[in-house]
Amino acid sequence: MKFILEILFYIVVLLILNSFLFYPVIIYLVSLFKTKTIREPRYYPRISILIAAYNEEKVIAQRIKNIAEMDYDFSKVELFIGSDCSSDRTNSILQEYSNKYSWLKIYLSDQRMGKAGILNELVKLVNGEILLFSDANTHFKNDVLKNIINDFQDRTVGGVCGRLVLTDNEDVRKESVEETNYWAYETFIKKAEGKLGIQISANGGIFAIRKELFTEIPLQKAVTDDLFISLSVVAQGYRFTYSENSIAYENIGKDVKQEFNRKVRFSATNFETLIFHKSLLSGKNFLLSYAFFSHKVSRWILPFLLISLFILSIFVAQFSLLAQLLFLFQIVFYIAGIAGYLLALEKIRIPFFSLPYFFIVANIAILQGFNKFIQKKHSVIWESTER
């Protein structure tokens, strides 16, 4: 029994370390041997930009103006914005701007369809060779269109993920979790994956695919749309790259409370997405399977690994110094997280406490999302997170 507990303990430790430490290091080192081809910007395909919107009256006008500033031949650009039965002024704003810009096409749904339903309908209407997906609250740099299409000169490339930069202001910074720092870590991994053509999770605010590779997003079971689309591309044998100079900006969530429900929803749909693409875990492309398991699946089962580690540490600590040290580390970490919660109530943010707090909250969200997934309580209909 002692031997079995110790083996299980080390397996759990290895899985956690692999996801957060070993995999990022390995994928980065492997990517160093891959030289990305520098291409001349001579490829200017027709681009269809797709945005699903629900009650976005605060940002939708600015978003359209942002697209209007793009440095690209607008005879080859069309912007499709689908309003998911918005109940605010979104529809009237869209109608106003569609009269101003000939390249702006609008789709006004008279019933809630969810983001996936809107995107499915928009794809049926587009004429572009390249589909560029974005969000209503995203802001592109004006050279995004020229930059993001470069990799498509290679016919083996089916998708390209842009670089999403999370921004904040001083007021938000005082209340927010350490999401910006975590996002920098994620971007580091995405860049390495992109060099190897195995970018498996596109940034929802900025990614593009070839139109012929689009797979209709399931509506009967709610999936994470951007993850589903990107996995569908690599599942067809195409490479998915990362364009570091295709930059978009989004504001981070204002506080943990506002982000929590979003994380719960994504967690539930991530598990559903895994069911659709589970074959990627044992595909012919070992590197892709390793990336999918390490960067995604391991993160989705992390709460269960952490609970197992805590329980195993109690038993294994009786005969293992490493287990004793890890057990003490967990106690300190969780106490720091609780302190971070208490400090957050007073609008105080100290990284030593707020980082564990952010980590714990994220994993609680995964657990709640998994519960929704098991009980089939997640829906394709979504509410926007205020940012």
C-alpha positions in Angstrom: 0.0 0.0 0.0 2.8 2.4 0.9 4.5 1.7 -2.5 1.2 2.4 -4.4 0.5 5.6 -2.6 4.0 6.8 -3.3 3.7 6.0 -7.0 0.4 7.8 -7.2 1.9 10.8 -5.4 4.8 11.1 -7.9 2.5 10.6 -10.9 0.3 13.5 -9.7 3.3 15.7 -9.0 4.7 14.9 -12.4 1.4 15.7 -14.2 1.2 19.1 -12.5 4.9 20.0 -13.1 4.6 18.9 -16.7 1.7 21.2 -17.4 3.2 24.3 -15.9 6.9 23.8 -16.1 8.2 20.9 -18.2 5.8 21.3 -21.2 6.5 25.1 -21.6 10.3 24.5 -21.4 10.2 21.5 -23.8 8.0 23.2 -26.3 10.2 26.3 -26.2 13.4 24.4 -26.7 11.9 22.4 -29.6 10.7 25.6 -31.2 14.2 27.0 -31.2 15.1 24.4 -33.9 12.2 25.7 -36.1 13.0 28.7 -38.2 9.9 30.7 -39.2 9.9 31.6 -42.9 9.8 35.4 -43.5 7.5 36.1 -46.4 7.1 39.2 -48.5 3.6 40.8 -48.1 2.4 39.9 -51.6 -0.6 37.9 -50.7 -3.8 39.9 -50.4 -6.8 37.6 -50.2 -10.4 38.5 -49.5 -10.9 38.7 -45.8 -14.2 38.3 -44.0 -14.2 39.6 -40.4 -16.8 38.0 -38.2 -18.1 39.3 -34.8 -21.0 38.1 -32.7 -22.5 40.7 -30.5 -25.0 40.8 -27.7 -25.8 44.1 -26.0 -22.6 45.8 -27.0 -23.9 49.4 -27.3 -20.9 50.7 -25.3 -18.3 49.4 -27.7 -19.8 48.4 -31.0 -19.5 51.8 -32.7 -15.8 52.1 -31.7 -15.2 48.6 -32.9 -16.5 49.5 -36.4 -14.4 52.6 -36.5 -11.4 50.5 -35.5 -12.0 48.2 -38.5 -12.4 51.2 -40.8 -8.8 52.3 -39.9 -7.3 49.0 -41.1 -4.4 49.4 -43.6 -5.8 47.1 -46.3 -7.6 47.2 -49.7 -11.3 47.5 -48.5 -12.5 46.2 -51.8 -11.3 42.9 -50.4 -12.7 43.3 -46.9 -16.1 42.6 -45.5 -17.1 42.9 -41.8 -20.1 40.8 -40.7 -21.5 41.6 -37.3 -24.3 39.4 -36.0 -26.5 40.8 -33.2 -27.8 38.0 -31.0 -31.2 39.5 -30.3 -29.7 42.5 -28.5 -32.1 44.4 -26.3 -30.1 47.6 -26.0 -29.1 50.1 -28.8 -26.7 47.6 -30.5 -29.1 47.0 -33.5 -29.8 50.6 -34.2 -26.1 51.5 -34.0 -25.3 48.6 -36.5 -28.0 49.8 -38.9 -26.7 53.4 -38.7 -23.1 52.3 -39.6 -24.2 49.8 -42.2 -25.5 52.8 -44.2 -22.2 54.6 -43.8 -19.9 51.7 -44.8 -20.6 49.5 -47.8 -18.3 46.8 -46.5 -20.2 46.4 -43.2 -22.9 43.7 -43.3 -25.2 43.1 -40.4 -27.2 40.1 -39.3 -29.9 40.9 -36.7 -31.3 37.8 -35.1 -34.8 38.0 -33.6 -34.1 35.2 -31.1 -31.2 34.3 -28.9 -28.9 31.9 -30.7 -25.7 32.2 -28.7 -22.3 33.1 -30.1 -21.9 29.8 -31.9 -25.2 30.1 -33.6 -24.5 33.6 -34.8 -21.1 32.6 -36.1 -22.5 29.6 -38.0 -25.1 31.9 -39.7 -22.4 34.6 -40.5 -20.1 32.0 -42.2 -23.0 31.1 -44.6 -23.1 34.7 -45.8 -19.4 35.5 -46.3 -17.4 35.7 -49.5 -13.8 35.9 -48.2 -11.1 33.3 -48.6 -10.0 34.0 -45.0 -12.3 34.2 -42.0 -11.0 36.5 -39.3 -12.8 36.0 -35.9 -12.9 38.7 -33.3 -15.0 40.2 -30.5 -16.9 43.4 -30.1 -14.6 44.7 -27.3 -11.3 44.0 -29.1 -9.2 46.7 -30.7 -6.9 45.9 -33.7 -3.7 47.7 -34.6 -4.1 49.0 -38.1 -1.7 46.6 -39.7 -3.4 43.4 -38.4 -5.0 42.4 -41.7 -1.8 42.6 -43.6 0.1 40.7 -41.0 -2.2 37.9 -40.1 -2.6 36.7 -43.7 1.1 36.3 -44.4 1.4 32.7 -43.1 -1.5 31.7 -45.4 0.9 31.8 -48.3 1.9 28.4 -47.1 -0.8 25.9 -48.1 -0.1 23.7 -45.1 -1.2 26.5 -42.8 -4.9 26.4 -42.0 -5.1 28.9 -39.2 -3.2 31.8 -37.7 -3.6 33.1 -34.2 -2.8 36.8 -33.5 -1.3 38.2 -30.4 -3.9 39.4 -27.8 -2.6 42.0 -25.3 -4.6 42.4 -22.2 -4.7 46.0 -21.0 -6.0 47.7 -17.9 -6.2 51.1 -16.2 -5.2 52.3 -12.8 -8.7 51.7 -11.3 -9.0 48.2 -12.7 -5.4 47.4 -11.7 -6.3 48.0 -8.0 -9.2 45.5 -8.2 -8.1 42.9 -10.8 -6.5 39.5 -10.3 -3.1 38.8 -11.7 -4.6 37.9 -15.1 -2.2 40.1 -17.1 0.9 38.3 -15.7 -0.7 34.9 -16.3 -1.6 36.0 -19.9 2.1 36.9 -20.5 3.0 33.3 -19.5 0.3 31.9 -21.8 1.5 34.1 -24.7 5.0 32.7 -24.3 3.6 29.2 -24.7 1.4 30.1 -27.7 4.4 31.7 -29.5 6.4 28.5 -29.2 3.4 26.3 -30.3 2.8 28.7 -33.2 6.4 28.3 -34.5 5.8 24.5 -34.6 2.3 24.9 -36.2 0.5 23.3 -33.3 -1.3 26.4 -31.9 -4.2 24.5 -30.3 -6.2 27.3 -28.7 -6.6 30.5 -30.6 -7.2 33.8 -28.9 -10.9 34.4 -29.4 -10.4 38.1 -30.1 -8.0 37.6 -33.0 -7.6 34.5 -35.1 -8.1 33.5 -38.8 -8.7 30.3 -40.7 -9.2 29.3 -44.3 -12.9 29.4 -45.1 -13.0 25.9 -46.5 -11.7 24.5 -43.2 -14.5 25.9 -41.1 -16.5 23.2 -39.3 -19.9 24.2 -38.1 -20.0 24.8 -34.4 -22.3 22.3 -32.5 -25.4 23.9 -31.0 -27.0 21.0 -29.2 -24.0 20.8 -26.9 -22.3 24.0 -25.9 -18.6 24.1 -26.8 -15.9 26.7 -26.5 -16.2 28.2 -30.0 -12.7 29.5 -30.6 -11.1 26.3 -29.2 -13.5 24.1 -31.2 -12.7 26.0 -34.5 -8.9 25.9 -34.0 -8.9 22.2 -33.0 -11.1 21.4 -36.0 -8.4 23.0 -38.3 -5.5 20.9 -36.8 -7.7 17.8 -36.8 -7.9 18.1 -40.6 -4.1 17.9 -40.8 -3.3 21.6 -41.2 -0.9 23.7 -39.2 -2.0 26.5 -36.9 0.6 29.2 -36.5 1.1 32.3 -34.3 1.5 35.8 -35.7 3.3 37.9 -33.0 3.0 41.1 -35.0 -0.8 40.8 -35.5 -1.7 42.6 -32.3 -5.1 43.2 -30.7 -6.0 44.7 -27.4 -8.7 43.8 -24.8 -9.4 45.1 -21.3 -9.0 42.6 -18.6 -12.0 41.8 -16.3 -12.6 44.3 -13.6 -12.5 41.9 -10.7 -12.6 38.3 -9.7 -16.3 38.2 -9.3 -16.9 39.4 -12.9 -14.4 36.9 -14.3 -15.6 33.9 -12.2 -18.9 33.2 -14.1 -17.0 33.5 -17.4 -14.4 31.0 -16.3 -17.2 28.6 -15.1 -18.9 28.8 -18.4 -15.7 28.3 -20.4 -14.7 25.3 -18.1 -18.0 23.6 -18.8 -17.7 24.2 -22.6 -14.0 23.1 -22.6 -15.0 19.7 -21.3 -17.6 19.4 -24.0 -15.1 20.5 -26.6 -12.7 17.7 -25.4 -15.4 15.1 -26.1 -15.6 16.3 -29.7 -11.9 16.3 -30.3 -10.7 13.5 -27.9 -9.1 11.7 -30.9 -6.4 14.4 -31.0 -5.0 12.9 -27.7 -3.9 9.8 -29.6 -3.3 11.1 -33.1 -0.3 10.5 -35.4 1.2 13.8 -34.6 2.8 13.1 -31.2 3.8 16.7 -30.6 0.2 17.9 -31.2 -1.1 15.2 -28.8 1.4 16.2 -26.2 0.5 19.8 -26.5 -3.2 19.2 -26.3 -2.8 17.1 -23.2 -0.3 19.3 -21.5 -1.6 22.7 -22.3 -5.3 22.0 -22.2 -6.5 18.7 -20.8 -4.1 18.8 -17.8 -5.3 22.3 -16.9 -8.9 21.2 -17.1 -8.3 18.3 -14.7 -6.0 20.3 -12.4 -8.5 20.8 -9.5 -8.8 17.0 -9.3 -5.0 16.6 -9.4 -4.6 19.3 -6.6 -7.2 17.6 -4.4 -5.5 14.2 -5.0 -2.1 15.7 -4.2 -3.3 17.2 -0.9 -4.7 13.9 0.2 -1.8 11.8 -1.0 0.7 14.3 0.7 -0.9 13.6 4.1 -0.3 9.9 3.8 3.0 9.9 2.0 4.5 12.6 4.3 4.8 9.9 7.0 7.7 8.4 5.1 8.8 11.0 2.5 10.6 14.2 3.2 9.5 15.6 -0.3 5.9 14.9 0.6 6.3 16.7 3.9 7.8 19.7 2.2 5.0 19.7 -0.5 2.4 19.4 2.2 3.7 22.4 4.0 4.0 24.3 0.8 0.3 23.6 0.0 -0.8 24.7 3.5 1.1 28.0 3.1 -0.2 28.5 -0.4 -3.8 28.0 0.5 -3.5 30.2 3.6 -2.0 32.9 1.3 -5.0 32.4 -1.0 -7.5 32.9 1.8 -5.5 36.1 2.8 -5.7 37.2 -0.8 -9.4 36.9 -0.7 -9.7 38.9 2.5 -7.4 41.6 1.1 -9.4 41.7 -2.1 -12.5 42.5 -0.1 -10.6 45.6 1.1 -9.4 46.4 -2.4 -5.9 45.6 -1.5 -3.7 43.7 -4.0 -0.4 42.2 -2.9 1.1 39.7 -5.4 2.2 37.2 -2.8 -1.5 36.8 -1.7 -3.4 37.7 -4.9 -1.6 35.1 -7.1 -2.7 32.2 -4.9 -6.1 33.7 -4.7 -6.4 34.0 -8.5 -5.1 30.4 -8.9 -7.6 29.0 -6.3 -10.6 30.9 -7.8 -9.7 29.7 -11.3 -9.7 26.1 -10.1 -12.9 26.5 -8.2 -14.4 27.8 -11.4 -13.2 24.7 -13.2 -14.9 22.5 -10.6 -18.1 24.3 -11.0 -17.8 24.2 -14.8 -17.2 20.4 -14.6 -20.3 20.1 -12.4 -22.3 22.0 -15.0 -20.9 19.8 -17.7 -21.8 16.6 -15.9 -25.3 17.9 -15.2 -25.7 19.3 -18.7 -26.6 22.7 -17.3 -24.3 24.7 -19.6 -25.9 26.6 -22.5 -24.9 28.0 -25.9 -26.5 31.3 -24.8 -24.1 33.6 -23.0 -24.0 36.9 -21.3 -21.2 39.4 -22.0 -18.6 39.9 -19.2 -18.2 43.6 -18.5 -14.7 44.7 -19.2 
